Amino acid sequence: MGPGMGWVFLLLMIAGIAALVVLTVRLATGGLNRGGHRPPEPRGGSARAILDERYARGEIDHAEYDERVARLRDAP
């Protein structure tokens, strides 16, 4: 092995360490799913989830929330 092989080994070590750091961060933050996208929400639950979020943020009051939840339950 010549002196050039030492540089190759050093570069491979640095690349391996960087890959381990990226993998660890992704696993810790839950970002290791296909394509980096969120899994789709179940059909029918998304309208209720949006309604819950709007109520939690104070965009709608309790009466309007109850009315819309009732409409969602009655919807086909």
Z-matrix of the N, CA and C atoms (Angstrom, degrees):
N
C 1 1.446
C 2 1.520 1 109.30
N 3 1.318 2 114.10 1 131.43
C 4 1.451 3 118.95 2 178.94
C 5 1.529 4 110.87 3 -91.60
N 6 1.307 5 115.71 4 -178.82
C 7 1.461 6 119.55 5 -179.01
C 8 1.538 7 112.71 6 -66.03
N 9 1.313 8 118.48 7 -21.51
C 10 1.463 9 121.55 8 179.53
C 11 1.515 10 112.67 9 -68.88
N 12 1.327 11 117.52 10 -28.83
C 13 1.460 12 121.34 11 -179.81
C 14 1.533 13 111.70 12 -67.97
N 15 1.308 14 117.06 13 -27.98
C 16 1.466 15 120.91 14 176.98
C 17 1.519 16 111.16 15 -63.78
N 18 1.324 17 116.66 16 -40.41
C 19 1.470 18 121.38 17 178.52
C 20 1.525 19 111.19 18 -67.19
N 21 1.320 20 116.18 19 -39.96
C 22 1.462 21 120.21 20 178.83
C 23 1.520 22 110.00 21 -63.42
N 24 1.322 23 116.63 22 -44.68
C 25 1.461 24 120.83 23 178.69
C 26 1.532 25 110.76 24 -62.30
N 27 1.325 26 117.12 25 -41.49
C 28 1.465 27 121.11 26 178.86
C 29 1.531 28 110.95 27 -63.08
N 30 1.317 29 117.56 28 -43.22
C 31 1.463 30 120.91 29 178.89
C 32 1.525 31 111.23 30 -64.81
N 33 1.332 32 117.31 31 -39.95
C 34 1.465 33 120.33 32 177.49
C 35 1.529 34 111.12 33 -65.03
N 36 1.307 35 117.78 34 -38.03
C 37 1.465 36 121.46 35 177.19
C 38 1.535 37 110.87 36 -63.94
N 39 1.316 38 116.98 37 -44.96
C 40 1.469 39 120.91 38 179.73
C 41 1.528 40 110.43 39 -63.59
N 42 1.340 41 116.86 40 -42.90
C 43 1.464 42 120.33 41 178.82
C 44 1.526 43 110.79 42 -63.86
N 45 1.325 44 117.47 43 -40.36
C 46 1.461 45 121.36 44 178.84
C 47 1.516 46 112.12 45 -64.76
N 48 1.323 47 117.02 46 -42.57
C 49 1.463 48 120.67 47 178.45
C 50 1.527 49 110.32 48 -65.05
N 51 1.334 50 117.39 49 -42.33
C 52 1.465 51 120.68 50 178.58
C 53 1.526 52 110.89 51 -62.23
N 54 1.331 53 116.97 52 -40.77
C 55 1.465 54 120.41 53 178.59
C 56 1.525 55 110.88 54 -64.22
N 57 1.318 56 118.00 55 -39.83
C 58 1.466 57 121.18 56 177.61
C 59 1.527 58 111.86 57 -64.77
N 60 1.322 59 116.95 58 -39.30
C 61 1.473 60 120.51 59 178.32
C 62 1.522 61 110.01 60 -64.39
N 63 1.329 62 117.53 61 -46.39
C 64 1.467 63 121.07 62 179.52
C 65 1.523 64 110.48 63 -61.89
N 66 1.309 65 117.80 64 -44.67
C 67 1.458 66 121.50 65 179.59
C 68 1.529 67 111.29 66 -62.42
N 69 1.311 68 117.26 67 -42.38
C 70 1.462 69 121.35 68 179.40
C 71 1.523 70 111.08 69 -63.47
N 72 1.319 71 117.32 70 -43.73
C 73 1.470 72 120.97 71 179.15
C 74 1.521 73 110.43 72 -63.91
N 75 1.311 74 117.68 73 -43.08
C 76 1.466 75 120.38 74 179.82
C 77 1.519 76 111.71 75 -64.75
N 78 1.305 77 117.57 76 -41.37
C 79 1.455 78 120.31 77 178.52
C 80 1.529 79 111.14 78 -66.80
N 81 1.320 80 117.11 79 -37.52
C 82 1.462 81 121.24 80 -178.52
C 83 1.522 82 111.59 81 -70.02
N 84 1.316 83 117.96 82 -32.11
C 85 1.460 84 120.97 83 -178.16
C 86 1.521 85 112.54 84 -96.55
N 87 1.306 86 118.10 85 0.03
C 88 1.464 87 120.80 86 178.30
C 89 1.512 88 113.01 87 74.02
N 90 1.309 89 118.22 88 20.35
C 91 1.454 90 121.32 89 -177.03
C 92 1.512 91 114.49 90 -96.77
N 93 1.323 92 117.67 91 23.43
C 94 1.460 93 119.50 92 -176.90
C 95 1.527 94 109.98 93 -105.85
N 96 1.330 95 116.59 94 63.16
C 97 1.459 96 120.05 95 174.12
C 98 1.522 97 108.57 96 -119.71
N 99 1.273 98 118.20 97 171.57
C 100 1.464 99 122.27 98 -173.28
C 101 1.515 100 111.71 99 -61.41
N 102 1.302 101 116.69 100 122.77
C 103 1.446 102 121.71 101 174.38
C 104 1.523 103 114.27 102 72.16
N 105 1.298 104 118.78 103 0.99
C 106 1.450 105 120.60 104 -179.70
C 107 1.517 106 113.89 105 74.11
N 108 1.322 107 117.91 106 14.07
C 109 1.457 108 121.49 107 -179.21
C 110 1.520 109 110.59 108 -100.73
N 111 1.321 110 115.04 109 155.47
C 112 1.452 111 119.81 110 175.97
C 113 1.522 112 109.28 111 -74.14
N 114 1.308 113 117.16 112 145.20
C 115 1.459 114 118.34 113 175.39
C 116 1.521 115 110.04 114 -65.64
N 117 1.325 116 118.72 115 146.39
C 118 1.458 117 120.37 116 -178.13
C 119 1.522 118 111.50 117 -64.39
N 120 1.334 119 114.73 118 144.28
C 121 1.454 120 119.44 119 177.29
C 122 1.523 121 109.40 120 -74.36
N 123 1.314 122 116.81 121 151.17
C 124 1.459 123 118.87 122 178.02
C 125 1.522 124 110.68 123 -61.51
N 126 1.306 125 115.02 124 140.92
C 127 1.461 126 120.18 125 -178.88
C 128 1.526 127 109.67 126 -65.44
N 129 1.325 128 116.19 127 134.29
C 130 1.452 129 121.25 128 179.84
C 131 1.518 130 112.68 129 96.89
N 132 1.311 131 118.85 130 -23.15
C 133 1.449 132 121.51 131 -179.49
C 134 1.514 133 112.88 132 -92.74
N 135 1.323 134 117.43 133 -14.16
C 136 1.457 135 119.83 134 -174.27
C 137 1.531 136 111.72 135 -71.88
N 138 1.324 137 118.48 136 -36.92
C 139 1.464 138 120.09 137 179.26
C 140 1.521 139 110.31 138 -64.79
N 141 1.313 140 116.65 139 -40.50
C 142 1.465 141 120.67 140 178.83
C 143 1.526 142 110.14 141 -67.58
N 144 1.329 143 117.15 142 -38.62
C 145 1.461 144 120.16 143 179.07
C 146 1.524 145 111.14 144 -63.89
N 147 1.320 146 116.63 145 -41.64
C 148 1.466 147 120.50 146 177.71
C 149 1.518 148 109.95 147 -64.02
N 150 1.316 149 116.53 148 -42.36
C 151 1.459 150 121.06 149 178.73
C 152 1.529 151 110.65 150 -62.03
N 153 1.318 152 116.81 151 -43.68
C 154 1.465 153 120.94 152 178.03
C 155 1.528 154 111.35 153 -61.01
N 156 1.329 155 116.39 154 -42.12
C 157 1.464 156 120.43 155 179.08
C 158 1.516 157 111.55 156 -64.43
N 159 1.321 158 117.29 157 -43.02
C 160 1.471 159 120.77 158 179.71
C 161 1.517 160 110.93 159 -63.56
N 162 1.333 161 117.43 160 -38.73
C 163 1.448 162 121.46 161 178.18
C 164 1.534 163 110.34 162 -67.59
N 165 1.320 164 116.08 163 -41.18
C 166 1.470 165 120.48 164 -179.96
C 167 1.524 166 111.49 165 -65.00
N 168 1.326 167 117.22 166 -34.68
C 169 1.463 168 120.59 167 178.98
C 170 1.525 169 112.40 168 -79.82
N 171 1.334 170 117.52 169 -9.08
C 172 1.458 171 120.77 170 179.98
C 173 1.515 172 114.23 171 84.91
N 174 1.317 173 117.97 172 14.96
C 175 1.463 174 121.27 173 179.71
C 176 1.530 175 111.60 174 -73.38
N 177 1.331 176 117.17 175 -28.21
C 178 1.459 177 121.57 176 177.75
C 179 1.527 178 108.36 177 -128.77
N 180 1.331 179 116.00 178 151.92
C 181 1.456 180 119.44 179 -179.49
C 182 1.530 181 110.47 180 -89.10
N 183 1.338 182 115.18 181 178.39
C 184 1.462 183 120.77 182 -174.39
C 185 1.533 184 112.14 183 -63.77
N 186 1.327 185 117.02 184 -41.08
C 187 1.470 186 120.44 185 -178.87
C 188 1.532 187 110.84 186 -63.32
N 189 1.318 188 116.40 187 -45.26
C 190 1.466 189 119.86 188 179.96
C 191 1.528 190 110.42 189 -66.05
N 192 1.323 191 116.82 190 -38.63
C 193 1.465 192 121.07 191 177.51
C 194 1.526 193 110.48 192 -59.58
N 195 1.349 194 116.21 193 -49.51
C 196 1.470 195 120.02 194 -179.51
C 197 1.529 196 111.42 195 -61.20
N 198 1.323 197 116.32 196 -40.71
C 199 1.466 198 120.37 197 -179.62
C 200 1.534 199 110.67 198 -63.21
N 201 1.314 200 116.63 199 -44.50
C 202 1.468 201 119.61 200 -178.24
C 203 1.531 202 112.16 201 -71.14
N 204 1.326 203 117.30 202 -34.35
C 205 1.473 204 119.52 203 175.80
C 206 1.520 205 109.54 204 -63.50
N 207 1.338 206 116.65 205 -41.02
C 208 1.465 207 120.36 206 178.21
C 209 1.529 208 111.12 207 -63.21
N 210 1.335 209 115.95 208 -40.41
C 211 1.469 210 119.36 209 178.03
C 212 1.523 211 111.15 210 -63.88
N 213 1.324 212 116.49 211 -39.41
C 214 1.464 213 119.14 212 178.73
C 215 1.517 214 111.68 213 -65.09
N 216 1.334 215 116.81 214 -38.15
C 217 1.461 216 120.31 215 178.69
C 218 1.519 217 111.58 216 -66.59
N 219 1.333 218 117.02 217 -35.38
C 220 1.462 219 121.42 218 -177.92
C 221 1.515 220 113.03 219 -83.44
N 222 1.320 221 117.13 220 -14.88
C 223 1.459 222 120.02 221 -178.02
C 224 1.526 223 110.57 222 -69.26
N 225 1.326 224 116.68 223 143.70
C 226 1.474 225 119.87 224 -179.47
C 227 1.499 226 113.01 225 -70.35
